[in-house]
Amino acid sequence: MEVKIGVQHAPREIVLESAQTAEEVEDSVTEALAGKAKLLSLTDEHGRKVLVPAERIAYVELGEPTTRRVGFNAAL
């Protein structure tokens, strides 16, 4: 699943591919925004953890994983 996180006062967003389900990511975001956790903690598909301070989260976008095309495709 592709997760995009907008961070306040940062010109770029954090984009990661996660093996977590949409429900797991949504639960983590809800807990962070409700003040139950001070950090939003997500794990990407390579096992790396991404930690974002909860008070700096501007938005979180959940989407399907994008397939990356390699090479050329001749359209006929």
All heavy atoms as TSV, in Angstrom:
chain	resi	resn	atom	element	x	y	z
A	1	MET	N	N	0.827	-1.152	0.000
A	1	MET	CA	C	0.000	0.000	0.000
A	1	MET	C	C	0.881	1.227	0.000
A	1	MET	O	O	1.890	1.264	0.705
A	1	MET	CB	C	-0.908	-0.056	1.232
A	1	MET	CG	C	-1.051	1.215	1.966
A	1	MET	SD	S	-2.615	1.401	2.766
A	1	MET	CE	C	-3.708	0.768	1.609
A	2	GLU	N	N	0.526	2.221	-0.785
A	2	GLU	CA	C	1.273	3.471	-0.845
A	2	GLU	C	C	0.709	4.434	0.197
A	2	GLU	O	O	-0.499	4.622	0.286
A	2	GLU	CB	C	1.180	4.093	-2.233
A	2	GLU	CG	C	1.978	5.372	-2.349
A	2	GLU	CD	C	1.863	5.995	-3.717
A	2	GLU	OE1	O	0.750	6.426	-4.073
A	2	GLU	OE2	O	2.878	6.054	-4.412
A	3	VAL	N	N	1.610	5.043	0.972
A	3	VAL	CA	C	1.217	5.993	2.006
A	3	VAL	C	C	1.970	7.293	1.753
A	3	VAL	O	O	3.193	7.287	1.608
A	3	VAL	CB	C	1.559	5.464	3.420
A	3	VAL	CG1	C	1.135	6.460	4.482
A	3	VAL	CG2	C	0.919	4.113	3.670
A	4	LYS	N	N	1.235	8.408	1.678
A	4	LYS	CA	C	1.839	9.734	1.541
A	4	LYS	C	C	1.502	10.523	2.803
A	4	LYS	O	O	0.352	10.584	3.208
A	4	LYS	CB	C	1.278	10.473	0.328
A	4	LYS	CG	C	1.680	9.877	-0.985
A	4	LYS	CD	C	1.129	10.691	-2.129
A	4	LYS	CE	C	1.462	10.030	-3.452
A	4	LYS	NZ	N	0.940	10.790	-4.588
A	5	ILE	N	N	2.532	11.125	3.404
A	5	ILE	CA	C	2.349	11.877	4.627
A	5	ILE	C	C	2.838	13.300	4.387
A	5	ILE	O	O	4.006	13.521	4.049
A	5	ILE	CB	C	3.145	11.260	5.804
A	5	ILE	CG1	C	2.749	9.791	5.995
A	5	ILE	CG2	C	2.931	12.060	7.078
A	5	ILE	CD1	C	3.655	9.029	6.926
A	6	GLY	N	N	1.941	14.257	4.553
A	6	GLY	CA	C	2.315	15.658	4.463
A	6	GLY	C	C	2.739	16.132	5.840
A	6	GLY	O	O	2.071	15.852	6.836
A	7	VAL	N	N	3.866	16.837	5.898
A	7	VAL	CA	C	4.399	17.318	7.162
A	7	VAL	C	C	4.366	18.842	7.144
A	7	VAL	O	O	4.784	19.471	6.163
A	7	VAL	CB	C	5.852	16.818	7.372
A	7	VAL	CG1	C	6.405	17.299	8.694
A	7	VAL	CG2	C	5.901	15.304	7.298
A	8	GLN	N	N	3.857	19.431	8.231
A	8	GLN	CA	C	3.772	20.887	8.321
A	8	GLN	C	C	5.158	21.504	8.202
A	8	GLN	O	O	6.127	20.981	8.748
A	8	GLN	CB	C	3.149	21.300	9.650
A	8	GLN	CG	C	1.721	20.883	9.803
A	8	GLN	CD	C	1.171	21.231	11.178
A	8	GLN	OE1	O	1.826	21.838	11.997
A	8	GLN	NE2	N	-0.062	20.825	11.414
A	9	HIS	N	N	5.227	22.628	7.510
A	9	HIS	CA	C	6.452	23.408	7.339
A	9	HIS	C	C	7.546	22.634	6.612
A	9	HIS	O	O	8.732	22.901	6.792
A	9	HIS	CB	C	6.977	23.928	8.684
A	9	HIS	CG	C	5.929	24.607	9.502
A	9	HIS	ND1	N	5.315	25.771	9.107
A	9	HIS	CD2	C	5.367	24.270	10.678
A	9	HIS	CE1	C	4.435	26.136	10.012
A	9	HIS	NE2	N	4.431	25.228	10.976
A	10	ALA	N	N	7.168	21.658	5.815
A	10	ALA	CA	C	8.122	20.905	4.994
A	10	ALA	C	C	7.634	20.966	3.546
A	10	ALA	O	O	6.457	20.719	3.279
A	10	ALA	CB	C	8.224	19.460	5.450
A	11	PRO	N	N	8.517	21.293	2.607
A	11	PRO	CA	C	8.090	21.444	1.214
A	11	PRO	C	C	7.764	20.129	0.507
A	11	PRO	O	O	7.115	20.135	-0.526
A	11	PRO	CB	C	9.284	22.130	0.550
A	11	PRO	CG	C	10.454	21.743	1.394
A	11	PRO	CD	C	9.924	21.597	2.793
A	12	ARG	N	N	8.200	19.005	1.058
A	12	ARG	CA	C	7.966	17.717	0.412
A	12	ARG	C	C	7.150	16.817	1.316
A	12	ARG	O	O	7.118	17.004	2.529
A	12	ARG	CB	C	9.288	17.041	0.098
A	12	ARG	CG	C	10.153	17.857	-0.822
A	12	ARG	CD	C	11.428	17.154	-1.057
A	12	ARG	NE	N	11.565	16.949	-2.492
A	12	ARG	CZ	C	12.501	16.262	-3.047
A	12	ARG	NH1	N	13.407	15.668	-2.317
A	12	ARG	NH2	N	12.563	16.140	-4.342
A	13	GLU	N	N	6.539	15.820	0.719
A	13	GLU	CA	C	5.801	14.828	1.498
A	13	GLU	C	C	6.626	13.552	1.604
A	13	GLU	O	O	7.528	13.312	0.809
A	13	GLU	CB	C	4.444	14.543	0.863
A	13	GLU	CG	C	4.517	14.052	-0.550
A	13	GLU	CD	C	3.181	14.029	-1.244
A	13	GLU	OE1	O	2.215	14.611	-0.770
A	13	GLU	OE2	O	3.125	13.395	-2.307
A	14	ILE	N	N	6.314	12.758	2.609
A	14	ILE	CA	C	6.972	11.471	2.793
A	14	ILE	C	C	6.129	10.434	2.062
A	14	ILE	O	O	4.921	10.351	2.288
A	14	ILE	CB	C	7.063	11.117	4.287
A	14	ILE	CG1	C	7.896	12.164	5.022
A	14	ILE	CG2	C	7.653	9.723	4.477
A	14	ILE	CD1	C	7.823	12.043	6.526
A	15	VAL	N	N	6.745	9.664	1.188
A	15	VAL	CA	C	6.040	8.626	0.426
A	15	VAL	C	C	6.725	7.295	0.712
A	15	VAL	O	O	7.946	7.190	0.610
A	15	VAL	CB	C	6.070	8.916	-1.087
A	15	VAL	CG1	C	5.336	7.826	-1.858
A	15	VAL	CG2	C	5.474	10.275	-1.392
A	16	LEU	N	N	5.924	6.300	1.095
A	16	LEU	CA	C	6.489	4.986	1.342
A	16	LEU	C	C	5.514	3.912	0.916
A	16	LEU	O	O	4.313	4.120	0.873
A	16	LEU	CB	C	6.874	4.803	2.820
A	16	LEU	CG	C	5.749	4.848	3.843
A	16	LEU	CD1	C	5.600	3.486	4.485
A	16	LEU	CD2	C	6.082	5.871	4.887
A	17	GLU	N	N	6.075	2.765	0.554
A	17	GLU	CA	C	5.289	1.575	0.237
A	17	GLU	C	C	5.308	0.702	1.484
A	17	GLU	O	O	6.374	0.357	1.983
A	17	GLU	CB	C	5.893	0.812	-0.943
A	17	GLU	CG	C	5.819	1.539	-2.261
A	17	GLU	CD	C	4.432	1.565	-2.864
A	17	GLU	OE1	O	3.642	0.642	-2.571
A	17	GLU	OE2	O	4.142	2.494	-3.615
A	18	SER	N	N	4.142	0.364	1.994
A	18	SER	CA	C	4.058	-0.395	3.232
A	18	SER	C	C	3.339	-1.715	3.004
A	18	SER	O	O	2.416	-1.808	2.195
A	18	SER	CB	C	3.301	0.414	4.287
A	18	SER	OG	O	3.170	-0.315	5.478
A	19	ALA	N	N	3.770	-2.732	3.736
A	19	ALA	CA	C	3.108	-4.028	3.679
A	19	ALA	C	C	1.930	-4.084	4.645
A	19	ALA	O	O	1.174	-5.045	4.645
A	19	ALA	CB	C	4.103	-5.140	4.002
A	20	GLN	N	N	1.764	-3.032	5.463
A	20	GLN	CA	C	0.643	-2.967	6.396
A	20	GLN	C	C	-0.653	-2.755	5.627
A	20	GLN	O	O	-0.670	-2.205	4.530
A	20	GLN	CB	C	0.844	-1.810	7.383
A	20	GLN	CG	C	2.020	-2.008	8.314
A	20	GLN	CD	C	2.271	-0.780	9.156
A	20	GLN	OE1	O	2.641	0.258	8.634
A	20	GLN	NE2	N	2.074	-0.920	10.455
A	21	THR	N	N	-1.755	-3.192	6.226
A	21	THR	CA	C	-3.051	-3.001	5.586
A	21	THR	C	C	-3.527	-1.565	5.792
A	21	THR	O	O	-3.002	-0.841	6.650
A	21	THR	CB	C	-4.105	-3.961	6.179
A	21	THR	OG1	O	-4.321	-3.610	7.549
A	21	THR	CG2	C	-3.669	-5.412	6.062
A	22	ALA	N	N	-4.515	-1.174	5.019
A	22	ALA	CA	C	-5.075	0.173	5.153
A	22	ALA	C	C	-5.639	0.387	6.551
A	22	ALA	O	O	-5.504	1.473	7.128
A	22	ALA	CB	C	-6.156	0.395	4.098
A	23	GLU	N	N	-6.253	-0.642	7.116
A	23	GLU	CA	C	-6.838	-0.530	8.451
A	23	GLU	C	C	-5.747	-0.323	9.510
A	23	GLU	O	O	-5.919	0.474	10.432
A	23	GLU	CB	C	-7.672	-1.768	8.793
A	23	GLU	CG	C	-8.947	-1.905	7.982
A	23	GLU	CD	C	-8.693	-2.488	6.586
A	23	GLU	OE1	O	-7.647	-3.148	6.353
A	23	GLU	OE2	O	-9.537	-2.246	5.706
A	24	GLU	N	N	-4.628	-1.035	9.378
A	24	GLU	CA	C	-3.523	-0.879	10.328
A	24	GLU	C	C	-2.931	0.522	10.265
A	24	GLU	O	O	-2.668	1.143	11.297
A	24	GLU	CB	C	-2.430	-1.919	10.051
A	24	GLU	CG	C	-2.829	-3.337	10.384
A	24	GLU	CD	C	-1.796	-4.355	9.928
A	24	GLU	OE1	O	-1.006	-4.069	9.007
A	24	GLU	OE2	O	-1.797	-5.450	10.507
A	25	VAL	N	N	-2.737	1.038	9.054
A	25	VAL	CA	C	-2.192	2.381	8.892
A	25	VAL	C	C	-3.176	3.410	9.440
A	25	VAL	O	O	-2.797	4.332	10.163
A	25	VAL	CB	C	-1.855	2.671	7.413
A	25	VAL	CG1	C	-1.442	4.119	7.223
A	25	VAL	CG2	C	-0.770	1.736	6.917
A	26	GLU	N	N	-4.449	3.242	9.119
A	26	GLU	CA	C	-5.471	4.175	9.598
A	26	GLU	C	C	-5.545	4.175	11.121
A	26	GLU	O	O	-5.668	5.237	11.746
A	26	GLU	CB	C	-6.828	3.816	8.998
A	26	GLU	CG	C	-7.903	4.828	9.300
A	26	GLU	CD	C	-9.213	4.519	8.592
A	26	GLU	OE1	O	-9.245	3.642	7.719
A	26	GLU	OE2	O	-10.209	5.184	8.936
A	27	ASP	N	N	-5.455	3.011	11.741
A	27	ASP	CA	C	-5.467	2.930	13.206
A	27	ASP	C	C	-4.268	3.658	13.806
A	27	ASP	O	O	-4.398	4.382	14.795
A	27	ASP	CB	C	-5.483	1.477	13.673
A	27	ASP	CG	C	-6.807	0.780	13.411
A	27	ASP	OD1	O	-7.819	1.487	13.169
A	27	ASP	OD2	O	-6.834	-0.469	13.430
A	28	SER	N	N	-3.096	3.491	13.206
A	28	SER	CA	C	-1.887	4.166	13.694
A	28	SER	C	C	-2.019	5.680	13.578
A	28	SER	O	O	-1.651	6.417	14.499
A	28	SER	CB	C	-0.658	3.702	12.916
A	28	SER	OG	O	-0.413	2.346	13.124
A	29	VAL	N	N	-2.565	6.143	12.457
A	29	VAL	CA	C	-2.749	7.583	12.252
A	29	VAL	C	C	-3.770	8.134	13.240
A	29	VAL	O	O	-3.561	9.190	13.850
A	29	VAL	CB	C	-3.188	7.875	10.793
A	29	VAL	CG1	C	-3.588	9.329	10.618
A	29	VAL	CG2	C	-2.077	7.508	9.827
A	30	THR	N	N	-4.871	7.411	13.433
A	30	THR	CA	C	-5.916	7.855	14.364
A	30	THR	C	C	-5.381	7.956	15.784
A	30	THR	O	O	-5.657	8.937	16.486
A	30	THR	CB	C	-7.108	6.877	14.315
A	30	THR	OG1	O	-7.600	6.823	12.972
A	30	THR	CG2	C	-8.225	7.326	15.240
A	31	GLU	N	N	-4.590	6.985	16.212
A	31	GLU	CA	C	-4.005	7.020	17.554
A	31	GLU	C	C	-3.056	8.200	17.713
A	31	GLU	O	O	-3.054	8.871	18.744
A	31	GLU	CB	C	-3.262	5.712	17.853
A	31	GLU	CG	C	-4.176	4.548	18.115
A	31	GLU	CD	C	-3.414	3.256	18.380
A	31	GLU	OE1	O	-2.176	3.292	18.495
A	31	GLU	OE2	O	-4.084	2.207	18.465
A	32	ALA	N	N	-2.263	8.472	16.680
A	32	ALA	CA	C	-1.321	9.588	16.750
A	32	ALA	C	C	-2.058	10.921	16.802
A	32	ALA	O	O	-1.716	11.801	17.587
A	32	ALA	CB	C	-0.367	9.552	15.559
A	33	LEU	N	N	-3.095	11.073	15.979
A	33	LEU	CA	C	-3.822	12.337	15.942
A	33	LEU	C	C	-4.704	12.542	17.171
A	33	LEU	O	O	-4.996	13.676	17.549
A	33	LEU	CB	C	-4.664	12.430	14.666
A	33	LEU	CG	C	-3.864	12.500	13.366
A	33	LEU	CD1	C	-4.804	12.537	12.171
A	33	LEU	CD2	C	-2.934	13.704	13.361
A	34	ALA	N	N	-5.124	11.450	17.815
A	34	ALA	CA	C	-5.944	11.548	19.020
A	34	ALA	C	C	-5.100	11.845	20.255
A	34	ALA	O	O	-5.635	12.094	21.327
A	34	ALA	CB	C	-6.726	10.257	19.223
A	35	GLY	N	N	-3.784	11.820	20.115
A	35	GLY	CA	C	-2.909	12.110	21.231
A	35	GLY	C	C	-2.505	10.889	22.037
A	35	GLY	O	O	-1.820	11.008	23.043
A	36	LYS	N	N	-2.925	9.705	21.597
A	36	LYS	CA	C	-2.547	8.469	22.308
A	36	LYS	C	C	-1.076	8.133	22.095
A	36	LYS	O	O	-0.461	7.499	22.937
A	36	LYS	CB	C	-3.427	7.308	21.857
A	36	LYS	CG	C	-4.879	7.471	22.225
A	36	LYS	CD	C	-5.697	6.303	21.727
A	36	LYS	CE	C	-7.167	6.509	22.046
A	36	LYS	NZ	N	-7.990	5.432	21.499
A	37	ALA	N	N	-0.532	8.554	20.964
A	37	ALA	CA	C	0.883	8.331	20.659
A	37	ALA	C	C	1.473	9.654	20.182
A	37	ALA	O	O	0.827	10.393	19.448
A	37	ALA	CB	C	1.034	7.271	19.577
A	38	LYS	N	N	2.687	9.966	20.603
A	38	LYS	CA	C	3.315	11.222	20.190
A	38	LYS	C	C	3.964	11.117	18.820
A	38	LYS	O	O	4.244	12.121	18.189
A	38	LYS	CB	C	4.354	11.657	21.223
A	38	LYS	CG	C	3.726	12.027	22.535
A	38	LYS	CD	C	4.728	12.603	23.477
A	38	LYS	CE	C	4.012	12.926	24.771
A	38	LYS	NZ	N	4.611	14.047	25.443
A	39	LEU	N	N	4.186	9.875	18.371
A	39	LEU	CA	C	4.796	9.636	17.069
A	39	LEU	C	C	3.908	8.732	16.224
A	39	LEU	O	O	3.325	7.781	16.739
A	39	LEU	CB	C	6.157	8.953	17.219
A	39	LEU	CG	C	7.294	9.739	17.833
A	39	LEU	CD1	C	8.500	8.829	18.015
A	39	LEU	CD2	C	7.674	10.912	16.967
A	40	LEU	N	N	3.838	9.040	14.934
A	40	LEU	CA	C	3.228	8.120	13.981
A	40	LEU	C	C	4.345	7.200	13.516
A	40	LEU	O	O	5.363	7.658	12.986
A	40	LEU	CB	C	2.630	8.867	12.793
A	40	LEU	CG	C	2.164	8.002	11.621
A	40	LEU	CD1	C	1.072	7.046	12.058
A	40	LEU	CD2	C	1.712	8.864	10.469
A	41	SER	N	N	4.201	5.913	13.742
A	41	SER	CA	C	5.224	4.934	13.395
A	41	SER	C	C	4.670	3.988	12.340
A	41	SER	O	O	3.683	3.297	12.579
A	41	SER	CB	C	5.644	4.151	14.642
A	41	SER	OG	O	6.534	3.126	14.295
A	42	LEU	N	N	5.318	3.962	11.169
A	42	LEU	CA	C	4.935	3.055	10.086
A	42	LEU	C	C	6.179	2.305	9.626
A	42	LEU	O	O	7.294	2.808	9.735
A	42	LEU	CB	C	4.338	3.829	8.914
A	42	LEU	CG	C	3.059	4.620	9.200
A	42	LEU	CD1	C	2.673	5.449	7.979
A	42	LEU	CD2	C	1.936	3.699	9.589
A	43	THR	N	N	5.979	1.121	9.082
A	43	THR	CA	C	7.081	0.308	8.574
A	43	THR	C	C	6.915	0.137	7.080
A	43	THR	O	O	5.832	-0.212	6.610
A	43	THR	CB	C	7.089	-1.077	9.267
A	43	THR	OG1	O	7.122	-0.886	10.674
A	43	THR	CG2	C	8.285	-1.888	8.843
A	44	ASP	N	N	7.996	0.404	6.322
A	44	ASP	CA	C	7.902	0.250	4.875
A	44	ASP	C	C	8.126	-1.204	4.478
A	44	ASP	O	O	8.377	-2.060	5.320
A	44	ASP	CB	C	8.861	1.206	4.146
A	44	ASP	CG	C	10.321	0.819	4.238
A	44	ASP	OD1	O	10.651	-0.194	4.891
A	44	ASP	OD2	O	11.148	1.534	3.657
A	45	GLU	N	N	8.041	-1.483	3.185
A	45	GLU	CA	C	8.117	-2.867	2.712
A	45	GLU	C	C	9.507	-3.477	2.853
A	45	GLU	O	O	9.680	-4.682	2.710
A	45	GLU	CB	C	7.648	-2.964	1.264
A	45	GLU	CG	C	8.462	-2.175	0.288
A	45	GLU	CD	C	7.892	-2.201	-1.114
A	45	GLU	OE1	O	6.783	-2.692	-1.318
A	45	GLU	OE2	O	8.590	-1.722	-2.011
A	46	HIS	N	N	10.518	-2.664	3.165
A	46	HIS	CA	C	11.874	-3.171	3.377
A	46	HIS	C	C	12.191	-3.342	4.857
A	46	HIS	O	O	13.324	-3.660	5.211
A	46	HIS	CB	C	12.900	-2.225	2.751
A	46	HIS	CG	C	12.719	-2.056	1.274
A	46	HIS	ND1	N	13.001	-3.060	0.364
A	46	HIS	CD2	C	12.254	-1.022	0.545
A	46	HIS	CE1	C	12.731	-2.637	-0.850
A	46	HIS	NE2	N	12.274	-1.404	-0.778
A	47	GLY	N	N	11.201	-3.084	5.716
A	47	GLY	CA	C	11.393	-3.247	7.152
A	47	GLY	C	C	11.909	-2.015	7.867
A	47	GLY	O	O	12.159	-2.053	9.064
A	48	ARG	N	N	12.060	-0.890	7.155
A	48	ARG	CA	C	12.530	0.342	7.783
A	48	ARG	C	C	11.367	1.065	8.441
A	48	ARG	O	O	10.268	1.087	7.905
A	48	ARG	CB	C	13.180	1.258	6.745
A	48	ARG	CG	C	14.435	0.654	6.145
A	48	ARG	CD	C	15.002	1.557	5.097
A	48	ARG	NE	N	14.092	1.530	3.950
A	48	ARG	CZ	C	14.458	1.740	2.697
A	48	ARG	NH1	N	15.702	2.037	2.425
A	48	ARG	NH2	N	13.592	1.678	1.723
A	49	LYS	N	N	11.614	1.659	9.598
A	49	LYS	CA	C	10.573	2.397	10.310
A	49	LYS	C	C	10.633	3.862	9.940
A	49	LYS	O	O	11.711	4.438	9.824
A	49	LYS	CB	C	10.740	2.262	11.815
A	49	LYS	CG	C	10.257	0.951	12.331
A	49	LYS	CD	C	9.897	1.071	13.781
A	49	LYS	CE	C	9.216	-0.216	14.164
A	49	LYS	NZ	N	8.116	-0.015	15.010
A	50	VAL	N	N	9.461	4.459	9.767
A	50	VAL	CA	C	9.330	5.883	9.525
A	50	VAL	C	C	8.577	6.452	10.718
A	50	VAL	O	O	7.468	6.004	11.027
A	50	VAL	CB	C	8.556	6.161	8.215
A	50	VAL	CG1	C	8.346	7.641	8.019
A	50	VAL	CG2	C	9.288	5.559	7.038
A	51	LEU	N	N	9.189	7.435	11.393
A	51	LEU	CA	C	8.591	8.059	12.566
A	51	LEU	C	C	8.345	9.529	12.265
A	51	LEU	O	O	9.247	10.243	11.836
A	51	LEU	CB	C	9.519	7.929	13.778
A	51	LEU	CG	C	9.924	6.512	14.158
A	51	LEU	CD1	C	10.999	6.538	15.232
A	51	LEU	CD2	C	8.727	5.729	14.642
A	52	VAL	N	N	7.109	9.976	12.491
A	52	VAL	CA	C	6.736	11.369	12.252
A	52	VAL	C	C	6.080	11.895	13.520
A	52	VAL	O	O	5.161	11.264	14.047
A	52	VAL	CB	C	5.740	11.482	11.063
A	52	VAL	CG1	C	5.355	12.928	10.809
A	52	VAL	CG2	C	6.315	10.854	9.814
A	53	PRO	N	N	6.527	13.060	14.029
A	53	PRO	CA	C	5.870	13.643	15.204
A	53	PRO	C	C	4.397	13.920	14.913
A	53	PRO	O	O	4.057	14.512	13.884
A	53	PRO	CB	C	6.632	14.943	15.452
A	53	PRO	CG	C	7.935	14.779	14.733
A	53	PRO	CD	C	7.657	13.860	13.574
A	54	ALA	N	N	3.520	13.482	15.790
A	54	ALA	CA	C	2.076	13.590	15.559
A	54	ALA	C	C	1.620	15.030	15.379
A	54	ALA	O	O	0.735	15.310	14.578
A	54	ALA	CB	C	1.318	12.937	16.709
A	55	GLU	N	N	2.240	15.975	16.087
A	55	GLU	CA	C	1.791	17.366	15.999
A	55	GLU	C	C	2.211	18.032	14.690
A	55	GLU	O	O	1.732	19.103	14.363
A	55	GLU	CB	C	2.279	18.185	17.192
A	55	GLU	CG	C	3.760	18.502	17.176
A	55	GLU	CD	C	4.579	17.616	18.072
A	55	GLU	OE1	O	4.038	16.707	18.709
A	55	GLU	OE2	O	5.801	17.827	18.129
A	56	ARG	N	N	3.064	17.379	13.895
A	56	ARG	CA	C	3.521	17.938	12.621
A	56	ARG	C	C	2.804	17.349	11.408
A	56	ARG	O	O	3.065	17.760	10.280
A	56	ARG	CB	C	5.018	17.710	12.446
A	56	ARG	CG	C	5.862	18.381	13.474
A	56	ARG	CD	C	5.886	19.848	13.249
A	56	ARG	NE	N	6.793	20.461	14.205
A	56	ARG	CZ	C	6.696	21.705	14.574
A	56	ARG	NH1	N	5.759	22.471	14.086
A	56	ARG	NH2	N	7.540	22.192	15.442
A	57	ILE	N	N	1.908	16.389	11.604
A	57	ILE	CA	C	1.211	15.751	10.486
A	57	ILE	C	C	0.186	16.718	9.907
A	57	ILE	O	O	-0.675	17.232	10.617
A	57	ILE	CB	C	0.512	14.455	10.931
A	57	ILE	CG1	C	1.545	13.438	11.414
A	57	ILE	CG2	C	-0.321	13.871	9.788
A	57	ILE	CD1	C	0.934	12.207	12.039
A	58	ALA	N	N	0.296	16.984	8.615
A	58	ALA	CA	C	-0.667	17.837	7.921
A	58	ALA	C	C	-1.771	16.985	7.294
A	58	ALA	O	O	-2.951	17.318	7.386
A	58	ALA	CB	C	0.034	18.668	6.844
A	59	TYR	N	N	-1.388	15.881	6.646
A	59	TYR	CA	C	-2.362	14.963	6.046
A	59	TYR	C	C	-1.708	13.616	5.812
A	59	TYR	O	O	-0.490	13.495	5.777
A	59	TYR	CB	C	-2.923	15.513	4.726
A	59	TYR	CG	C	-1.892	15.644	3.632
A	59	TYR	CD1	C	-1.637	14.592	2.767
A	59	TYR	CD2	C	-1.172	16.819	3.472
A	59	TYR	CE1	C	-0.689	14.710	1.775
A	59	TYR	CE2	C	-0.221	16.943	2.484
A	59	TYR	CZ	C	0.013	15.889	1.629
A	59	TYR	OH	O	0.953	16.008	0.645
A	60	VAL	N	N	-2.551	12.600	5.654
A	60	VAL	CA	C	-2.087	11.254	5.309
A	60	VAL	C	C	-2.993	10.753	4.191
A	60	VAL	O	O	-4.216	10.796	4.308
A	60	VAL	CB	C	-2.151	10.294	6.522
A	60	VAL	CG1	C	-1.745	8.886	6.109
A	60	VAL	CG2	C	-1.278	10.797	7.659
A	61	GLU	N	N	-2.387	10.301	3.111
A	61	GLU	CA	C	-3.131	9.785	1.962
A	61	GLU	C	C	-2.796	8.312	1.786
A	61	GLU	O	O	-1.627	7.937	1.719
A	61	GLU	CB	C	-2.736	10.569	0.713
A	61	GLU	CG	C	-3.462	10.162	-0.535
A	61	GLU	CD	C	-3.005	10.988	-1.730
A	61	GLU	OE1	O	-2.785	12.197	-1.584
A	61	GLU	OE2	O	-2.871	10.386	-2.801
A	62	LEU	N	N	-3.823	7.480	1.732
A	62	LEU	CA	C	-3.644	6.043	1.541
A	62	LEU	C	C	-4.088	5.680	0.131
A	62	LEU	O	O	-5.129	6.120	-0.326
A	62	LEU	CB	C	-4.481	5.256	2.551
A	62	LEU	CG	C	-4.258	5.575	4.031
A	62	LEU	CD1	C	-5.225	4.790	4.882
A	62	LEU	CD2	C	-2.848	5.295	4.425
A	63	GLY	N	N	-3.291	4.860	-0.546
A	63	GLY	CA	C	-3.639	4.459	-1.892
A	63	GLY	C	C	-3.093	3.092	-2.224
A	63	GLY	O	O	-2.354	2.485	-1.455
A	64	GLU	N	N	-3.443	2.620	-3.388
A	64	GLU	CA	C	-2.954	1.339	-3.876
A	64	GLU	C	C	-1.495	1.477	-4.289
A	64	GLU	O	O	-1.058	2.558	-4.681
A	64	GLU	CB	C	-3.781	0.881	-5.076
A	64	GLU	CG	C	-5.212	0.542	-4.730
A	64	GLU	CD	C	-5.315	-0.610	-3.746
A	64	GLU	OE1	O	-4.598	-1.598	-3.905
A	64	GLU	OE2	O	-6.116	-0.495	-2.813
A	65	PRO	N	N	-0.734	0.412	-4.221
A	65	PRO	CA	C	0.659	0.490	-4.661
A	65	PRO	C	C	0.734	0.782	-6.148
A	65	PRO	O	O	-0.093	0.305	-6.933
A	65	PRO	CB	C	1.230	-0.888	-4.343
A	65	PRO	CG	C	0.070	-1.770	-4.146
A	65	PRO	CD	C	-1.088	-0.908	-3.749
A	66	THR	N	N	1.692	1.591	-6.521
A	66	THR	CA	C	1.861	1.926	-7.928
A	66	THR	C	C	2.848	0.965	-8.553
A	66	THR	O	O	3.851	0.610	-7.947
A	66	THR	CB	C	2.384	3.365	-8.084
A	66	THR	OG1	O	3.598	3.488	-7.352
A	66	THR	CG2	C	1.381	4.369	-7.573
A	67	THR	N	N	2.544	0.525	-9.755
A	67	THR	CA	C	3.465	-0.350	-10.469
A	67	THR	C	C	4.384	0.526	-11.304
A	67	THR	O	O	3.936	1.435	-11.996
A	67	THR	CB	C	2.720	-1.341	-11.374
A	67	THR	OG1	O	1.893	-0.604	-12.282
A	67	THR	CG2	C	1.860	-2.272	-10.568
A	68	ARG	N	N	5.641	0.273	-11.210
A	68	ARG	CA	C	6.617	1.069	-11.939
A	68	ARG	C	C	6.954	0.355	-13.252
A	68	ARG	O	O	7.335	-0.797	-13.255
A	68	ARG	CB	C	7.858	1.263	-11.100
A	68	ARG	CG	C	7.530	1.870	-9.757
A	68	ARG	CD	C	8.735	2.506	-9.153
A	68	ARG	NE	N	8.609	2.836	-7.756
A	68	ARG	CZ	C	7.810	3.732	-7.235
A	68	ARG	NH1	N	6.995	4.370	-7.988
A	68	ARG	NH2	N	7.813	3.983	-5.943
A	69	ARG	N	N	6.809	1.075	-14.328
A	69	ARG	CA	C	7.106	0.488	-15.643
A	69	ARG	C	C	8.570	0.729	-15.988
A	69	ARG	O	O	9.112	1.798	-15.739
A	69	ARG	CB	C	6.234	1.136	-16.711
A	69	ARG	CG	C	4.781	0.854	-16.510
A	69	ARG	CD	C	3.989	1.413	-17.633
A	69	ARG	NE	N	2.580	1.402	-17.285
A	69	ARG	CZ	C	1.639	1.862	-18.067
A	69	ARG	NH1	N	1.924	2.353	-19.234
A	69	ARG	NH2	N	0.383	1.805	-17.670
A	70	VAL	N	N	9.143	-0.278	-16.572
A	70	VAL	CA	C	10.537	-0.193	-16.992
A	70	VAL	C	C	10.592	-0.478	-18.469
A	70	VAL	O	O	9.958	-1.418	-18.956
A	70	VAL	CB	C	11.409	-1.217	-16.207
A	70	VAL	CG1	C	12.846	-1.153	-16.684
A	70	VAL	CG2	C	11.317	-0.951	-14.725
A	71	GLY	N	N	11.345	0.305	-19.210
A	71	GLY	CA	C	11.491	0.083	-20.636
A	71	GLY	C	C	10.540	0.939	-21.449
A	71	GLY	O	O	9.904	1.856	-20.951
A	72	PHE	N	N	10.447	0.609	-22.694
A	72	PHE	CA	C	9.607	1.369	-23.622
A	72	PHE	C	C	8.435	0.513	-24.064
A	72	PHE	O	O	8.539	-0.688	-24.218
A	72	PHE	CB	C	10.430	1.784	-24.865
A	72	PHE	CG	C	11.548	2.706	-24.508
A	72	PHE	CD1	C	12.831	2.221	-24.307
A	72	PHE	CD2	C	11.323	4.060	-24.351
A	72	PHE	CE1	C	13.875	3.060	-23.984
A	72	PHE	CE2	C	12.353	4.910	-24.020
A	72	PHE	CZ	C	13.622	4.413	-23.826
A	73	ASN	N	N	7.333	1.171	-24.288
A	73	ASN	CA	C	6.124	0.484	-24.733
A	73	ASN	C	C	5.645	1.163	-26.000
A	73	ASN	O	O	5.342	2.342	-25.989
A	73	ASN	CB	C	5.054	0.543	-23.645
A	73	ASN	CG	C	3.835	-0.284	-23.999
A	73	ASN	OD1	O	3.828	-1.000	-24.994
A	73	ASN	ND2	N	2.810	-0.174	-23.187
A	74	ALA	N	N	5.591	0.434	-27.086
A	74	ALA	CA	C	5.145	1.006	-28.358
A	74	ALA	C	C	3.625	0.950	-28.422
A	74	ALA	O	O	3.034	-0.105	-28.331
A	74	ALA	CB	C	5.752	0.225	-29.521
A	75	ALA	N	N	3.023	2.109	-28.520
A	75	ALA	CA	C	1.562	2.172	-28.616
A	75	ALA	C	C	1.163	2.090	-30.077
A	75	ALA	O	O	1.600	2.873	-30.918
A	75	ALA	CB	C	1.054	3.483	-28.001
A	76	LEU	N	N	0.343	1.131	-30.388
A	76	LEU	CA	C	-0.114	0.955	-31.769
A	76	LEU	C	C	-1.571	1.260	-31.890
A	76	LEU	O	O	-2.388	1.056	-31.142
A	76	LEU	CB	C	0.155	-0.474	-32.245
A	76	LEU	CG	C	1.630	-0.871	-32.287
A	76	LEU	CD1	C	1.734	-2.329	-32.668
A	76	LEU	CD2	C	2.370	-0.018	-33.274
